[in-house]
Amino acid sequence: MTGEDELSAPVARAPSIVGPPSLVQLAADALRRMIVGGDLLCGQRVVENRLTHELGISRPPLREALRVLEREGLVRQVPRKGVIVTPLTLHDIYEICTLRAEFEGLAVRLGVPVRDPERLRRCRTALHRMAEAAGAADQSAYLECSFEFHVSVVGLSGHQRLEEAYRSLQLQLMLSMALNRRAREDETLTEDVARHERLLALVEEGEPARVLAELARHGDRTFLDGIETKVDGHTEEALEWLRRQREEQR
């Protein structure tokens, strides 16, 4: 074979190897659950000694896991204080919620009606896991499954960059929801599953306008009840937005 033939010949690709989750991945998953579940609250300092003991790992993988969460916007490094769970202001929550709504709107306009059956299957699988977690009364697992369901709905768009941006934003929204978890105690997990079933049924019907209308009243804004008493950053824009949200919920 000549040098020219070698250049034109197809290059064989090595098969990809998918190994088990690394210690860093497992630690990041555990920390993420603690944060979105409200075990670590906004502004709270992350005590490495306590976490290495609780998670049964050494400091190097813990610190790498914290860097993963920092990229996701869940924690941040503060001089002389170390790592803290990202504190949120009312203006932060306003930005997170309004941008999330725009991402969802774009995803629905791009992805409904659904063209790829596999994308819809992903939504159904996530919803099934939500129902299983609700049946087991596993709040922590339910939060994770709910998160994946919302990401899968955005995934209907087939727009990878949109999905990645939404994933990070949805995590930050769950961080803000953890500030006021009690606001949703009146709703059972089974009732919450039913809301998501209605949303998916509309997706399957293939009418974007009806999906967007359901998302607008989806009900996950109840955590905003009294939120202004728990956070600072009461900008004019944020207060006006909060007033509109409450009017829409009446």
Steps between C-alpha positions, in 0.01 A plus 500: 500500500635841403514796734206650308298179548574510874364854523178413315434172680229516772638522851379224726362636823565322825182385674393729781528363850244600756620417847327518836450842660816643648533593866483865395172440312350315794606775741362771270168313475479467879580868557252606233226300675588660833475849349180466297344300784562782745756322720751767398334841470587814304788687660596209725869416525605159369703337777746264334588304815134416562435404138804276464374314806136486383584399143790272594747658258827692522542870432634484140187342343278717722670816379475388138130430552456849643663642187239315292224659707667839470479475121131419538447812711407312818802599710760772491842573648508792743831649627569414865178298522565213263218340301141604565169400345419775253295770675204625302326835498147566383651651188696177439178299526328740263780454245504120538122463461459739208793353307378148570159589357666632182705181466189284540310710246777463244525126566126449449494706181791295363393160630119478486357318308761238586690370199726246671317223692810440714473850646142436603597163644754680718221719643280200571785319675570802721131531587480128582794539739327797662192285561714222649675743736162648598365152572799432722461842670868562421521881495869511409462260206185682394683833474766341280240337274302822474817681401571245226142522374522875447838463330353228275217734395760757393685213330204462263656791312802292398704810584795381709630841599154610608462187710839550668423863582157403632645220715724747682215750539257235626750400768519861614120517505489193726750675724258790536207261552688342790482837675125464536426128475219527757292704257423177312417275793127512424555317169569127506758341273219314323324829424826640370539198269148566367601855401796366306281235336271777371799682358632193321152418361493845337848445359378174346202680344754714317357849547779739613261776613321268743830369637624855558173593673533200733862585578393855587262369768694184581494572872865479596497866603338437837847519654477876435241539778667723758839467331569873536524451878778244457733678258644844436544674167154650464554687174216680331500252209493199733216635715289585195561153356406338834177703511407379149571138593260520793228660292529219244470235774169637632 
